[in-house]
Amino acid sequence: MSSPNPNTADSSVVQAPPANNRRSFLLRLLAVVIVLAVIAWTVWYFLEGRWYESTDDAYVNGNIVQITPRIAGTVISIGADDGDLVKQGDVMVKLDKSDADVGLQSAAANLANTVRKVRGLYSTVTGAQAQVAVEKVALQKAQADYNRRRDLAKSGAISSEELSHALDALTAAQSALTTSEQQLQTNKVLVDDTIVASHPDVKAAAAQYRAAYLDDVRTVMVAPVTGYVAKRTVQVGQRVQPGAALMAVVPLHEVWIDANFKETQLTHMRIGQSVEISSDVYGSSVKYKGQVESLGVGTGSAFSLLPAQNATGNWIKIVQRIPVRVVFTDPTQFDKYPLRIGMSLDTVVNLHDQNGPALSQTPRTEARFSTDVYQQQLVNADQQIEQIIHANMAGQH
């Protein structure tokens, strides 16, 4: 049996230290990298990172304009379905207008009849004025006859009985004039300071016509705004009642974001700060531009249907979230990358600009969201009323 080689044992002893040195070097290198990373992160946070607040608890929100009938009726036509683009004023739903047409015709007849009756009141005043003039002439004649007979009675040319008859005729003429004047005053009260179109009876009939006209035009429901149709529930032949939701129109180019930030993130957040937005559907490659429009005035739990009861023995402190409204500053991005109501978003608020207030300082002077699609309805009704009044005036003004 050969003896162990002393050189082999020595070599194994000599080769062990390099492995330990390598492991020690790697550990030291890892420690240095970690320290440098911590230092770099700390420097980045204090110079840049602390000026940004982000949350992925953010969702697209917008106006959901309900199409609802204002009169009862039976649906005979539906002009749009879910997902369709509609322009402001487009016909959405039609109701059977037979009853409304009858009501409008009745109101038109009532207005025409009222105009003619009021014209009769003016004619009555004219007749009463003529009657007063006649009675005044009769009174003057009776007064002259009495004066003449009175002088004759003094000389004995006529009897006292004849003078008495003259006095009775004078008294009757005075009474007739008084009665005519009172009748004239009564008739004038009905038409004083008015023309036919402004007479109270005509205005009341015109108001009834407007109501009937609106009921007639409201059998056709139009889109108040431009947008996309959603939640259509109405069907042809359905009997609908006022206020029932038939469908909705969503203007997707006028959406905003409700971003729920932790209350600890609002310390430096101000109105007007810029926001970078990305959506789950398009990923981080598409960035939307926005800005903070308002900071909520309460936490989500404060306005919930069942607010938390913290005055209990089981209370645990939970960091609350406050909704922050973010508006898009470049709506043209929606043409290529549209968003839908309720979609999830990631929002990053740039806190560098601290000039804005934390709460709005001035009240809004203009409507935030409005439509003028219904304004023309009463204008058309007034035009129809003018035509009816003119047609029944027979040349009078």
C-alpha positions in Angstrom: 0.0 0.0 0.0 1.4 3.3 -1.1 1.9 6.1 1.4 -0.2 9.4 1.0 1.4 12.0 -1.1 2.2 15.0 1.1 2.0 17.3 -1.9 -1.7 16.4 -2.5 -2.7 17.2 1.1 -0.8 20.5 1.0 -2.5 21.5 -2.3 -6.0 20.9 -0.9 -5.2 23.1 2.1 -3.9 25.8 -0.1 -6.9 25.9 -2.5 -9.6 26.3 0.2 -9.0 30.0 1.0 -9.9 31.3 -2.5 -13.5 30.0 -2.2 -14.0 31.7 1.1 -12.5 34.9 -0.2 -14.9 34.8 -3.3 -18.0 34.4 -1.1 -16.9 37.2 1.2 -16.2 39.5 -1.8 -19.7 38.8 -3.2 -21.4 39.5 0.1 -19.5 42.7 0.4 -20.4 43.6 -3.1 -24.1 42.8 -2.4 -24.0 45.0 0.7 -22.5 47.8 -1.3 -25.1 47.5 -4.0 -27.9 47.5 -1.4 -26.4 50.6 0.4 -26.0 52.4 -3.0 -29.6 51.5 -3.9 -30.9 52.8 -0.6 -28.9 56.0 -1.0 -30.1 56.4 -4.6 -33.7 55.8 -3.6 -33.4 58.2 -0.7 -31.9 60.9 -2.9 -34.5 60.3 -5.6 -37.3 60.4 -3.1 -36.3 63.7 -1.5 -35.4 65.3 -4.8 -38.3 64.0 -7.0 -40.3 61.0 -5.7 -41.9 62.8 -2.8 -43.5 65.3 -5.3 -45.7 62.6 -6.8 -48.7 60.8 -5.4 -50.3 57.9 -7.2 -53.2 55.5 -6.9 -54.8 52.7 -8.9 -58.1 53.2 -7.1 -59.4 55.4 -9.9 -62.3 55.0 -12.2 -63.8 56.7 -15.3 -67.0 58.6 -14.5 -69.3 60.8 -16.6 -72.8 62.1 -17.2 -75.4 59.5 -17.9 -78.3 61.3 -19.5 -81.5 59.4 -19.1 -84.2 59.4 -21.8 -87.5 59.6 -19.9 -91.0 60.4 -21.1 -92.8 63.4 -19.7 -96.2 62.1 -20.7 -97.8 58.7 -20.7 -98.0 56.9 -24.0 -97.5 53.8 -26.1 -94.1 53.3 -27.8 -94.4 53.1 -31.6 -90.8 53.6 -32.7 -87.3 53.3 -31.3 -84.6 55.3 -33.1 -81.4 54.0 -31.5 -79.9 50.9 -29.7 -77.1 50.2 -27.3 -73.7 51.4 -28.6 -75.2 53.7 -31.3 -73.8 57.2 -31.7 -76.5 59.9 -31.6 -76.3 63.6 -32.2 -78.1 66.2 -30.1 -81.7 66.4 -31.4 -81.8 63.0 -32.9 -85.1 61.1 -32.4 -84.7 58.4 -29.8 -88.3 57.2 -29.1 -91.7 58.0 -30.5 -95.0 57.6 -28.7 -98.5 57.3 -30.2 -99.7 60.9 -30.5 -103.4 60.4 -31.3 -104.6 61.6 -27.9 -102.1 64.5 -27.9 -103.3 65.6 -31.3 -106.9 65.6 -30.2 -106.0 67.6 -27.1 -104.1 70.1 -29.2 -107.0 70.6 -31.6 -109.3 71.2 -28.6 -107.0 73.8 -27.2 -106.7 75.5 -30.6 -110.5 75.7 -30.8 -110.8 77.0 -27.3 -108.3 79.7 -28.0 -110.1 80.8 -31.2 -113.4 80.9 -29.4 -111.9 82.9 -26.5 -110.5 85.5 -29.0 -113.9 85.9 -30.6 -115.6 86.3 -27.1 -113.1 88.9 -26.1 -113.7 90.8 -29.4 -117.3 90.8 -28.3 -116.4 92.5 -25.1 -114.7 95.3 -27.0 -117.8 95.6 -29.2 -120.0 95.8 -26.1 -117.9 98.7 -24.8 -118.4 100.5 -28.0 -122.2 99.9 -27.9 -122.3 101.0 -24.3 -120.5 104.2 -25.2 -123.0 104.9 -28.0 -125.9 104.2 -25.6 -124.5 106.7 -23.1 -124.3 109.3 -25.8 -128.0 108.6 -26.7 -129.0 108.9 -23.1 -127.1 112.2 -22.7 -129.0 113.6 -25.7 -132.3 112.4 -24.2 -131.4 114.0 -20.8 -130.6 117.3 -22.5 -134.0 117.2 -24.3 -135.8 116.3 -21.1 -134.0 119.1 -19.2 -134.9 121.6 -21.9 -138.6 120.5 -21.9 -138.8 120.8 -18.1 -137.2 124.2 -18.1 -139.6 125.5 -20.8 -142.7 124.1 -19.0 -141.5 125.5 -15.7 -141.4 129.0 -17.2 -144.8 128.4 -18.7 -146.2 127.2 -15.5 -145.2 130.4 -13.7 -147.3 132.4 -16.1 -150.2 129.9 -15.8 -150.0 128.8 -19.5 -149.8 125.2 -18.5 -151.2 123.2 -15.6 -149.1 121.9 -12.8 -149.8 118.4 -13.8 -148.1 118.9 -17.2 -145.1 120.3 -15.3 -145.1 117.2 -13.1 -145.0 115.0 -16.2 -142.0 116.9 -17.5 -140.2 116.5 -14.2 -140.9 112.7 -14.3 -139.5 112.5 -17.8 -136.4 114.4 -16.7 -135.9 112.1 -13.7 -136.3 109.0 -16.0 -133.8 110.4 -18.4 -131.3 111.0 -15.6 -131.8 107.4 -14.3 -131.4 106.0 -17.8 -128.1 107.9 -18.2 -126.8 106.7 -14.9 -127.7 103.1 -15.7 -125.9 103.4 -19.1 -122.8 104.9 -17.6 -122.7 102.1 -15.0 -123.0 99.5 -17.7 -120.3 101.2 -19.7 -118.0 101.2 -16.7 -118.7 97.5 -16.0 -117.9 96.6 -19.6 -114.7 98.8 -19.6 -113.4 97.1 -16.5 -113.3 93.9 -18.5 -111.1 95.3 -21.3 -109.3 98.3 -19.8 -105.5 98.6 -20.5 -105.6 95.5 -22.7 -105.7 94.4 -26.3 -107.2 91.2 -27.5 -103.8 89.3 -27.3 -103.1 90.5 -23.8 -106.6 90.0 -22.4 -106.6 87.6 -19.3 -109.1 85.2 -20.9 -107.0 85.0 -24.1 -103.8 84.5 -22.1 -105.4 81.7 -20.1 -106.5 80.0 -23.3 -103.0 80.5 -24.8 -101.5 78.9 -21.7 -103.8 75.9 -22.2 -102.7 75.7 -25.9 -99.0 75.8 -24.9 -99.6 72.9 -22.5 -101.4 70.9 -25.2 -98.7 71.8 -27.7 -95.9 70.6 -25.3 -97.8 67.3 -24.7 -98.0 66.9 -28.5 -94.3 67.5 -29.2 -93.2 65.4 -26.2 -94.5 62.3 -27.9 -91.2 62.5 -29.8 -88.2 62.1 -27.4 -84.9 63.4 -28.7 -81.3 63.1 -27.6 -80.5 66.1 -25.2 -76.8 65.7 -25.9 -74.4 64.0 -28.3 -73.1 60.6 -27.1 -73.5 56.9 -27.2 -76.6 54.9 -26.3 -76.6 52.6 -23.3 -79.0 50.6 -21.1 -81.9 50.5 -23.6 -84.9 48.8 -21.8 -87.8 50.1 -23.8 -89.7 48.0 -26.3 -92.1 48.8 -29.1 -95.7 48.6 -27.9 -94.7 49.2 -24.3 -97.0 51.6 -22.3 -94.6 54.0 -20.5 -95.3 56.4 -17.7 -93.7 59.8 -17.0 -90.2 59.5 -15.5 -89.6 55.9 -16.6 -85.9 55.3 -17.7 -86.1 54.1 -21.3 -82.4 54.4 -22.3 -79.4 56.6 -21.5 -77.0 58.7 -23.6 -73.4 58.9 -22.4 -71.2 61.7 -23.8 -67.9 59.8 -23.7 -65.9 62.9 -24.8 -66.9 64.6 -21.5 -65.8 62.0 -18.9 -63.7 62.6 -15.9 -61.9 60.5 -13.2 -62.8 59.9 -9.6 -59.5 58.9 -8.0 -59.6 57.8 -4.4 -56.4 58.8 -2.6 -55.5 58.0 1.0 -56.0 60.9 3.3 -52.2 60.9 4.0 -51.6 61.6 0.3 -53.5 64.9 0.2 -51.0 67.0 2.2 -49.5 68.7 -0.8 -52.3 68.1 -3.3 -53.8 71.2 -4.8 -56.4 72.2 -7.5 -54.8 72.6 -10.9 -51.9 70.2 -10.4 -51.1 68.1 -13.5 -51.9 64.4 -13.6 -50.6 61.6 -15.7 -53.1 58.9 -16.4 -52.9 55.4 -17.8 -55.6 52.8 -18.3 -55.7 49.1 -17.8 -57.0 48.5 -21.3 -54.2 50.4 -23.2 -51.4 49.9 -20.7 -48.6 52.3 -19.8 -47.8 52.9 -23.5 -50.8 55.4 -23.7 -50.6 58.3 -21.3 -53.5 60.7 -20.9 -53.1 64.3 -19.6 -55.2 65.7 -16.9 -55.4 68.0 -13.9 -56.9 68.1 -10.5 -60.3 69.8 -10.6 -61.4 69.4 -7.0 -60.6 67.5 -3.8 -63.5 65.8 -2.2 -65.2 67.4 0.9 -65.5 64.1 2.7 -64.4 60.5 2.8 -66.1 57.8 0.9 -67.4 56.2 4.1 -68.9 59.4 5.3 -71.3 59.5 2.3 -72.0 55.8 2.2 -75.5 54.4 2.6 -74.4 52.9 5.9 -71.7 55.0 7.5 -69.2 53.3 9.7 -70.1 53.2 13.4 -66.7 54.0 15.0 -68.1 54.7 18.5 -67.9 51.0 19.4 -65.5 48.8 21.4 -64.3 47.1 18.3 -62.9 50.2 16.6 -59.8 49.8 14.5 -58.1 52.8 12.9 -58.3 52.5 9.1 -56.7 55.1 6.7 -59.6 56.7 4.8 -59.8 57.5 1.2 -61.0 60.8 -0.3 -62.2 61.1 -3.9 -60.3 63.6 -6.0 -61.8 64.6 -9.3 -59.4 64.7 -12.3 -60.4 66.2 -15.7 -58.8 65.4 -19.0 -57.0 68.4 -20.6 -56.8 66.9 -24.1 -60.1 65.3 -25.0 -58.8 64.7 -28.6 -57.1 61.6 -27.2 -60.5 59.9 -26.9 -60.8 59.8 -30.7 -58.0 57.2 -30.8 -58.1 55.8 -27.3 -61.7 56.0 -26.1 -62.6 55.3 -22.4 -65.8 53.9 -21.0 -67.7 54.6 -17.8 -66.3 52.6 -14.9 -62.9 51.6 -16.4 -59.9 51.4 -14.1 -57.1 53.8 -14.3 -53.7 54.6 -12.7 -53.2 58.2 -11.8 -50.0 60.0 -10.8 -50.4 63.6 -9.5 -47.4 66.0 -9.9 -47.2 68.0 -6.6 -44.5 70.5 -7.7 -47.1 73.3 -8.3 -48.3 74.4 -4.9 -50.0 77.6 -6.1 -53.5 76.3 -6.3 -56.0 76.1 -3.4 -57.0 73.0 -1.6 -60.7 74.0 -1.9 -62.5 76.0 -4.6 -62.5 79.7 -3.8 -65.1 81.0 -6.3 -68.6 79.8 -7.1 -69.3 78.5 -10.6 -70.9 81.1 -12.8 -71.9 78.9 -15.7 -73.8 75.6 -16.0 -71.5 72.6 -15.8 -73.6 70.6 -18.2 -76.7 71.7 -20.1 -78.7 71.3 -23.2 -80.7 73.8 -25.4 -82.6 71.1 -27.4 -85.9 72.0 -25.7 -85.8 75.8 -26.0 -87.3 75.9 -29.5 -90.5 74.1 -28.4 -92.1 77.1 -26.7 -91.0 79.4 -29.5 -92.9 77.3 -32.0 -95.9 77.2 -29.6 -95.9 81.0 -29.4 -95.8 81.3 -33.2 -98.8 79.0 -33.5 -100.7 81.1 -30.9 -100.0 84.3 -32.8 -101.4 82.7 -36.0 -104.6 81.5 -34.3 -105.2 85.0 -32.7 -104.6 86.8 -36.0 -106.9 84.4 -37.9 -109.7 85.2 -35.5 -109.3 89.0 -35.3 -111.0 89.7 -38.6 -108.8 92.7 -39.3 -108.9 94.1 -35.8 -105.8 94.8 -33.7 
